Amino acid sequence: MRVADYRVPLIGGEAACVFVDPGEYNVVITSVSIDPLKPNSKKTDACKSPVVQLRVEAKEDRVFSIWPATKRDEFVCGWRMESRNPAKDKRK
């Protein structure tokens, strides 16, 4: 996961916290793709999510859910991401 200049490595089931100053950020999820014909070459952004533009206010929390992109029941090279603000969810 990349948020601005931060790179946060995650594997399935893990969680992480990233603290940023208030402002606007781009968030994108990428994964390493290994070419079976070239085992020593790794493309670090071969499979990625669409870029999510995010505006964060002071003392605001955001939670992201991330899951593999699929077409029917089959994985496709990519990621899906959903952002929510827990404080705003409580006010509803």
Chimera marker file (.cmm) of the C-alpha trace (Angstrom):
<marker_set name="trace">
<marker id="1" x="0.000" y="0.000" z="0.000" r="1" g="1" b="0" radius="0.5"/>
<marker id="2" x="1.322" y="3.439" z="-0.851" r="1" g="1" b="0" radius="0.5"/>
<marker id="3" x="0.087" y="6.621" z="0.800" r="1" g="1" b="0" radius="0.5"/>
<marker id="4" x="1.939" y="9.692" z="-0.443" r="1" g="1" b="0" radius="0.5"/>
<marker id="5" x="5.636" y="8.823" z="0.116" r="1" g="1" b="0" radius="0.5"/>
<marker id="6" x="4.896" y="5.979" z="2.553" r="1" g="1" b="0" radius="0.5"/>
<marker id="7" x="5.163" y="2.353" z="1.439" r="1" g="1" b="0" radius="0.5"/>
<marker id="8" x="3.442" y="-0.105" z="3.752" r="1" g="1" b="0" radius="0.5"/>
<marker id="9" x="4.112" y="-3.791" z="2.956" r="1" g="1" b="0" radius="0.5"/>
<marker id="10" x="1.188" y="-6.030" z="3.885" r="1" g="1" b="0" radius="0.5"/>
<marker id="11" x="0.227" y="-9.652" z="3.342" r="1" g="1" b="0" radius="0.5"/>
<marker id="12" x="-3.198" y="-11.252" z="3.731" r="1" g="1" b="0" radius="0.5"/>
<marker id="13" x="-4.860" y="-10.652" z="7.076" r="1" g="1" b="0" radius="0.5"/>
<marker id="14" x="-2.421" y="-7.972" z="8.242" r="1" g="1" b="0" radius="0.5"/>
<marker id="15" x="-3.284" y="-4.443" z="9.347" r="1" g="1" b="0" radius="0.5"/>
<marker id="16" x="-1.173" y="-1.291" z="9.564" r="1" g="1" b="0" radius="0.5"/>
<marker id="17" x="-1.469" y="2.307" z="10.725" r="1" g="1" b="0" radius="0.5"/>
<marker id="18" x="-0.066" y="5.261" z="8.792" r="1" g="1" b="0" radius="0.5"/>
<marker id="19" x="-0.026" y="8.695" z="10.407" r="1" g="1" b="0" radius="0.5"/>
<marker id="20" x="-0.101" y="11.658" z="8.031" r="1" g="1" b="0" radius="0.5"/>
<marker id="21" x="-0.544" y="15.399" z="8.389" r="1" g="1" b="0" radius="0.5"/>
<marker id="22" x="-3.844" y="16.929" z="7.282" r="1" g="1" b="0" radius="0.5"/>
<marker id="23" x="-3.968" y="17.394" z="3.522" r="1" g="1" b="0" radius="0.5"/>
<marker id="24" x="-4.568" y="15.647" z="0.220" r="1" g="1" b="0" radius="0.5"/>
<marker id="25" x="-3.052" y="12.274" z="-0.597" r="1" g="1" b="0" radius="0.5"/>
<marker id="26" x="-3.171" y="9.610" z="-3.282" r="1" g="1" b="0" radius="0.5"/>
<marker id="27" x="-3.574" y="6.022" z="-2.084" r="1" g="1" b="0" radius="0.5"/>
<marker id="28" x="-2.808" y="3.012" z="-4.283" r="1" g="1" b="0" radius="0.5"/>
<marker id="29" x="-2.436" y="-0.720" z="-3.638" r="1" g="1" b="0" radius="0.5"/>
<marker id="30" x="0.215" y="-2.596" z="-5.622" r="1" g="1" b="0" radius="0.5"/>
<marker id="31" x="1.571" y="-6.109" z="-5.566" r="1" g="1" b="0" radius="0.5"/>
<marker id="32" x="4.668" y="-7.846" z="-6.806" r="1" g="1" b="0" radius="0.5"/>
<marker id="33" x="4.332" y="-9.879" z="-9.957" r="1" g="1" b="0" radius="0.5"/>
<marker id="34" x="6.973" y="-12.474" z="-10.765" r="1" g="1" b="0" radius="0.5"/>
<marker id="35" x="7.398" y="-13.490" z="-14.393" r="1" g="1" b="0" radius="0.5"/>
<marker id="36" x="7.805" y="-17.310" z="-14.419" r="1" g="1" b="0" radius="0.5"/>
<marker id="37" x="10.089" y="-17.002" z="-17.454" r="1" g="1" b="0" radius="0.5"/>
<marker id="38" x="12.299" y="-14.473" z="-15.622" r="1" g="1" b="0" radius="0.5"/>
<marker id="39" x="12.320" y="-15.533" z="-11.940" r="1" g="1" b="0" radius="0.5"/>
<marker id="40" x="14.818" y="-12.814" z="-10.932" r="1" g="1" b="0" radius="0.5"/>
<marker id="41" x="12.661" y="-9.990" z="-12.267" r="1" g="1" b="0" radius="0.5"/>
<marker id="42" x="9.964" y="-8.567" z="-10.030" r="1" g="1" b="0" radius="0.5"/>
<marker id="43" x="7.552" y="-5.872" z="-11.126" r="1" g="1" b="0" radius="0.5"/>
<marker id="44" x="6.484" y="-4.058" z="-7.969" r="1" g="1" b="0" radius="0.5"/>
<marker id="45" x="3.466" y="-2.388" z="-9.501" r="1" g="1" b="0" radius="0.5"/>
<marker id="46" x="2.277" y="-4.968" z="-12.011" r="1" g="1" b="0" radius="0.5"/>
<marker id="47" x="-1.071" y="-5.449" z="-10.270" r="1" g="1" b="0" radius="0.5"/>
<marker id="48" x="-2.544" y="-2.306" z="-8.788" r="1" g="1" b="0" radius="0.5"/>
<marker id="49" x="-5.722" y="-0.621" z="-7.683" r="1" g="1" b="0" radius="0.5"/>
<marker id="50" x="-7.123" y="2.566" z="-9.117" r="1" g="1" b="0" radius="0.5"/>
<marker id="51" x="-5.650" y="5.616" z="-7.373" r="1" g="1" b="0" radius="0.5"/>
<marker id="52" x="-7.918" y="6.932" z="-4.600" r="1" g="1" b="0" radius="0.5"/>
<marker id="53" x="-7.612" y="10.649" z="-3.898" r="1" g="1" b="0" radius="0.5"/>
<marker id="54" x="-8.025" y="11.321" z="-0.215" r="1" g="1" b="0" radius="0.5"/>
<marker id="55" x="-8.446" y="14.529" z="1.781" r="1" g="1" b="0" radius="0.5"/>
<marker id="56" x="-7.662" y="14.115" z="5.477" r="1" g="1" b="0" radius="0.5"/>
<marker id="57" x="-8.689" y="16.694" z="8.069" r="1" g="1" b="0" radius="0.5"/>
<marker id="58" x="-6.933" y="17.214" z="11.419" r="1" g="1" b="0" radius="0.5"/>
<marker id="59" x="-7.605" y="14.350" z="13.891" r="1" g="1" b="0" radius="0.5"/>
<marker id="60" x="-9.563" y="12.385" z="11.278" r="1" g="1" b="0" radius="0.5"/>
<marker id="61" x="-9.343" y="8.584" z="11.091" r="1" g="1" b="0" radius="0.5"/>
<marker id="62" x="-9.755" y="6.608" z="7.877" r="1" g="1" b="0" radius="0.5"/>
<marker id="63" x="-10.130" y="2.863" z="7.510" r="1" g="1" b="0" radius="0.5"/>
<marker id="64" x="-9.354" y="1.070" z="4.259" r="1" g="1" b="0" radius="0.5"/>
<marker id="65" x="-10.606" y="-2.358" z="3.293" r="1" g="1" b="0" radius="0.5"/>
<marker id="66" x="-8.564" y="-4.014" z="0.566" r="1" g="1" b="0" radius="0.5"/>
<marker id="67" x="-9.396" y="-7.152" z="-1.412" r="1" g="1" b="0" radius="0.5"/>
<marker id="68" x="-8.247" y="-8.780" z="-4.674" r="1" g="1" b="0" radius="0.5"/>
<marker id="69" x="-9.937" y="-7.732" z="-7.880" r="1" g="1" b="0" radius="0.5"/>
<marker id="70" x="-11.962" y="-10.541" z="-9.407" r="1" g="1" b="0" radius="0.5"/>
<marker id="71" x="-13.973" y="-11.247" z="-12.490" r="1" g="1" b="0" radius="0.5"/>
<marker id="72" x="-16.657" y="-13.733" z="-11.545" r="1" g="1" b="0" radius="0.5"/>
<marker id="73" x="-14.771" y="-16.152" z="-9.260" r="1" g="1" b="0" radius="0.5"/>
<marker id="74" x="-11.359" y="-15.629" z="-10.832" r="1" g="1" b="0" radius="0.5"/>
<marker id="75" x="-8.574" y="-13.310" z="-9.606" r="1" g="1" b="0" radius="0.5"/>
<marker id="76" x="-7.555" y="-10.630" z="-12.073" r="1" g="1" b="0" radius="0.5"/>
<marker id="77" x="-4.351" y="-8.657" z="-11.716" r="1" g="1" b="0" radius="0.5"/>
<marker id="78" x="-5.436" y="-5.797" z="-9.475" r="1" g="1" b="0" radius="0.5"/>
<marker id="79" x="-6.873" y="-4.660" z="-6.180" r="1" g="1" b="0" radius="0.5"/>
<marker id="80" x="-10.040" y="-3.035" z="-4.918" r="1" g="1" b="0" radius="0.5"/>
<marker id="81" x="-10.142" y="-0.638" z="-2.019" r="1" g="1" b="0" radius="0.5"/>
<marker id="82" x="-12.833" y="1.045" z="0.037" r="1" g="1" b="0" radius="0.5"/>
<marker id="83" x="-12.249" y="3.977" z="2.373" r="1" g="1" b="0" radius="0.5"/>
<marker id="84" x="-14.481" y="5.012" z="5.237" r="1" g="1" b="0" radius="0.5"/>
<marker id="85" x="-14.385" y="7.465" z="8.102" r="1" g="1" b="0" radius="0.5"/>
<marker id="86" x="-15.402" y="5.686" z="11.360" r="1" g="1" b="0" radius="0.5"/>
<marker id="87" x="-16.327" y="8.969" z="13.139" r="1" g="1" b="0" radius="0.5"/>
<marker id="88" x="-18.796" y="9.915" z="10.403" r="1" g="1" b="0" radius="0.5"/>
<marker id="89" x="-20.226" y="6.364" z="10.400" r="1" g="1" b="0" radius="0.5"/>
<marker id="90" x="-21.077" y="6.714" z="14.123" r="1" g="1" b="0" radius="0.5"/>
<marker id="91" x="-23.017" y="9.942" z="13.517" r="1" g="1" b="0" radius="0.5"/>
<marker id="92" x="-25.443" y="8.338" z="11.053" r="1" g="1" b="0" radius="0.5"/>
<link id1="1" id2="2" r="1" g="1" b="0" radius="0.2"/>
<link id1="2" id2="3" r="1" g="1" b="0" radius="0.2"/>
<link id1="3" id2="4" r="1" g="1" b="0" radius="0.2"/>
<link id1="4" id2="5" r="1" g="1" b="0" radius="0.2"/>
<link id1="5" id2="6" r="1" g="1" b="0" radius="0.2"/>
<link id1="6" id2="7" r="1" g="1" b="0" radius="0.2"/>
<link id1="7" id2="8" r="1" g="1" b="0" radius="0.2"/>
<link id1="8" id2="9" r="1" g="1" b="0" radius="0.2"/>
<link id1="9" id2="10" r="1" g="1" b="0" radius="0.2"/>
<link id1="10" id2="11" r="1" g="1" b="0" radius="0.2"/>
<link id1="11" id2="12" r="1" g="1" b="0" radius="0.2"/>
<link id1="12" id2="13" r="1" g="1" b="0" radius="0.2"/>
<link id1="13" id2="14" r="1" g="1" b="0" radius="0.2"/>
<link id1="14" id2="15" r="1" g="1" b="0" radius="0.2"/>
<link id1="15" id2="16" r="1" g="1" b="0" radius="0.2"/>
<link id1="16" id2="17" r="1" g="1" b="0" radius="0.2"/>
<link id1="17" id2="18" r="1" g="1" b="0" radius="0.2"/>
<link id1="18" id2="19" r="1" g="1" b="0" radius="0.2"/>
<link id1="19" id2="20" r="1" g="1" b="0" radius="0.2"/>
<link id1="20" id2="21" r="1" g="1" b="0" radius="0.2"/>
<link id1="21" id2="22" r="1" g="1" b="0" radius="0.2"/>
<link id1="22" id2="23" r="1" g="1" b="0" radius="0.2"/>
<link id1="23" id2="24" r="1" g="1" b="0" radius="0.2"/>
<link id1="24" id2="25" r="1" g="1" b="0" radius="0.2"/>
<link id1="25" id2="26" r="1" g="1" b="0" radius="0.2"/>
<link id1="26" id2="27" r="1" g="1" b="0" radius="0.2"/>
<link id1="27" id2="28" r="1" g="1" b="0" radius="0.2"/>
<link id1="28" id2="29" r="1" g="1" b="0" radius="0.2"/>
<link id1="29" id2="30" r="1" g="1" b="0" radius="0.2"/>
<link id1="30" id2="31" r="1" g="1" b="0" radius="0.2"/>
<link id1="31" id2="32" r="1" g="1" b="0" radius="0.2"/>
<link id1="32" id2="33" r="1" g="1" b="0" radius="0.2"/>
<link id1="33" id2="34" r="1" g="1" b="0" radius="0.2"/>
<link id1="34" id2="35" r="1" g="1" b="0" radius="0.2"/>
<link id1="35" id2="36" r="1" g="1" b="0" radius="0.2"/>
<link id1="36" id2="37" r="1" g="1" b="0" radius="0.2"/>
<link id1="37" id2="38" r="1" g="1" b="0" radius="0.2"/>
<link id1="38" id2="39" r="1" g="1" b="0" radius="0.2"/>
<link id1="39" id2="40" r="1" g="1" b="0" radius="0.2"/>
<link id1="40" id2="41" r="1" g="1" b="0" radius="0.2"/>
<link id1="41" id2="42" r="1" g="1" b="0" radius="0.2"/>
<link id1="42" id2="43" r="1" g="1" b="0" radius="0.2"/>
<link id1="43" id2="44" r="1" g="1" b="0" radius="0.2"/>
<link id1="44" id2="45" r="1" g="1" b="0" radius="0.2"/>
<link id1="45" id2="46" r="1" g="1" b="0" radius="0.2"/>
<link id1="46" id2="47" r="1" g="1" b="0" radius="0.2"/>
<link id1="47" id2="48" r="1" g="1" b="0" radius="0.2"/>
<link id1="48" id2="49" r="1" g="1" b="0" radius="0.2"/>
<link id1="49" id2="50" r="1" g="1" b="0" radius="0.2"/>
<link id1="50" id2="51" r="1" g="1" b="0" radius="0.2"/>
<link id1="51" id2="52" r="1" g="1" b="0" radius="0.2"/>
<link id1="52" id2="53" r="1" g="1" b="0" radius="0.2"/>
<link id1="53" id2="54" r="1" g="1" b="0" radius="0.2"/>
<link id1="54" id2="55" r="1" g="1" b="0" radius="0.2"/>
<link id1="55" id2="56" r="1" g="1" b="0" radius="0.2"/>
<link id1="56" id2="57" r="1" g="1" b="0" radius="0.2"/>
<link id1="57" id2="58" r="1" g="1" b="0" radius="0.2"/>
<link id1="58" id2="59" r="1" g="1" b="0" radius="0.2"/>
<link id1="59" id2="60" r="1" g="1" b="0" radius="0.2"/>
<link id1="60" id2="61" r="1" g="1" b="0" radius="0.2"/>
<link id1="61" id2="62" r="1" g="1" b="0" radius="0.2"/>
<link id1="62" id2="63" r="1" g="1" b="0" radius="0.2"/>
<link id1="63" id2="64" r="1" g="1" b="0" radius="0.2"/>
<link id1="64" id2="65" r="1" g="1" b="0" radius="0.2"/>
<link id1="65" id2="66" r="1" g="1" b="0" radius="0.2"/>
<link id1="66" id2="67" r="1" g="1" b="0" radius="0.2"/>
<link id1="67" id2="68" r="1" g="1" b="0" radius="0.2"/>
<link id1="68" id2="69" r="1" g="1" b="0" radius="0.2"/>
<link id1="69" id2="70" r="1" g="1" b="0" radius="0.2"/>
<link id1="70" id2="71" r="1" g="1" b="0" radius="0.2"/>
<link id1="71" id2="72" r="1" g="1" b="0" radius="0.2"/>
<link id1="72" id2="73" r="1" g="1" b="0" radius="0.2"/>
<link id1="73" id2="74" r="1" g="1" b="0" radius="0.2"/>
<link id1="74" id2="75" r="1" g="1" b="0" radius="0.2"/>
<link id1="75" id2="76" r="1" g="1" b="0" radius="0.2"/>
<link id1="76" id2="77" r="1" g="1" b="0" radius="0.2"/>
<link id1="77" id2="78" r="1" g="1" b="0" radius="0.2"/>
<link id1="78" id2="79" r="1" g="1" b="0" radius="0.2"/>
<link id1="79" id2="80" r="1" g="1" b="0" radius="0.2"/>
<link id1="80" id2="81" r="1" g="1" b="0" radius="0.2"/>
<link id1="81" id2="82" r="1" g="1" b="0" radius="0.2"/>
<link id1="82" id2="83" r="1" g="1" b="0" radius="0.2"/>
<link id1="83" id2="84" r="1" g="1" b="0" radius="0.2"/>
<link id1="84" id2="85" r="1" g="1" b="0" radius="0.2"/>
<link id1="85" id2="86" r="1" g="1" b="0" radius="0.2"/>
<link id1="86" id2="87" r="1" g="1" b="0" radius="0.2"/>
<link id1="87" id2="88" r="1" g="1" b="0" radius="0.2"/>
<link id1="88" id2="89" r="1" g="1" b="0" radius="0.2"/>
<link id1="89" id2="90" r="1" g="1" b="0" radius="0.2"/>
<link id1="90" id2="91" r="1" g="1" b="0" radius="0.2"/>
<link id1="91" id2="92" r="1" g="1" b="0" radius="0.2"/>
</marker_set>
